[in-house]
Amino acid sequence: MADLLSDDEIDKALTYLADWRRDGTELVRRVDLPSFTEAVAVVNRVAEIAESEDHHPDIDIRYSTLVFRLSTHSAGGITRLDVNFAQEIDNVVDVARGQ
Ligand SMILES: C[C@H](O)[C@H](O)[C@H]1CNC2=NC(N)=NC(=O)C2=N1
């Protein structure tokens, strides 16, 4: 099982996860997309990665706005798995935006 990161380790990760914030035991990112269809396409791509890595974010879908919440449930907080997954979500969003 992955180890919980320290507060310092989480703060350090947030320096390069610029679109993420910490909310207690979770990393959180809000993403605004141009349409519901594009938002759901991002969710579908993230779902594929989640299944392949057996690590699953909580995802809130409201029209074209997504909120991702990452936490390692088995550890009770934020681990390296969540930091890595946050970067993968960033990559999916960048591709969806053509960046
Ligand atoms: C049995 C299965 O491997 C576990 O339930 C996995 C599934 N996905 C998971 N996702 C997240 N975010 N945290 C977990 O601890 C976790 N555990």
The ligand as an ORCA input file, in Angstrom:
! r2SCAN-3c Opt
* xyz 0 1
  C      -9.701     -3.533     -4.568
  C      -9.191     -2.307     -5.237
  O      -7.873     -2.496     -5.675
  C      -9.200     -1.120     -4.290
  O     -10.497     -0.951     -3.785
  C      -8.716      0.159     -4.972
  C      -9.651      0.643     -6.051
  N      -9.512      2.060     -6.331
  C      -9.049      2.909     -5.411
  N      -9.072      4.210     -5.640
  C      -8.668      5.083     -4.739
  N      -8.720      6.383     -5.017
  N      -8.204      4.674     -3.551
  C      -8.127      3.376     -3.219
  O      -7.681      3.036     -2.110
  C      -8.553      2.429     -4.183
  N      -8.497      1.137     -3.952
*
